[in-house]
């Protein structure tokens, strides 16, 4: 008999707003979103919550997002701008699903974050969350073979809602992507 997993979505904005701060405290200030000493390749898998309150990455406020063509949550086709201002994205749906990105000329990547579906054998439900994702200074991509190695640890009290206590204090695997956001600066 196959076990089915249900996708949980934190819906309380206050929980998501407190998440980045709680995550940074739990990791000793190593939040790649706010710690300017960390480059875009540092700190993948830092839990940012859902929806993430991110509006900048190391102060970089220029950002482009590529949504996956079909929503993991609703199953409906998503829309995405056909042209992005700062980053060029490619979505490969044949073989292993993959998103690649490249900063347009004159821009450097400050950091990347992904809206991801997380799962763990310790929890019977999946969780939609946002986490930092690794990138180069000018290009980046999700795993070439579809096997994500990025792990996301949700700190104790990292969500702050009683309905999501079963997710806290555990490490999750990235199961699927909903979107990737890339933050850039001139340079």
TASULBEL-V648567 format. One record per run of one state. SS is the DSSP state (H for helix, E for strand, - for the rest). FROM is the first residue (numbers start at 1). LEN is the number of residues. Records with the same first field share a line. If there is no record, write none. Layout:
SS->FROM-LEN ; FROM-LEN
//
This chain:
-->1-5 ; 10-3 ; 27-19 ; 50-7 ; 58-2 ; 61-1 ; 68-2 ; 71-6 ; 78-9 ; 93-5 ; 104-3 ; 120-5 ; 134-5 ; 142-9 ; 155-7 ; 168-2 ; 187-1
E->6-4 ; 46-4 ; 57-1 ; 60-1 ; 62-6 ; 70-1 ; 77-1 ; 87-6 ; 98-6 ; 107-13 ; 125-9 ; 139-3 ; 151-4 ; 170-17
H->13-14 ; 162-6
//
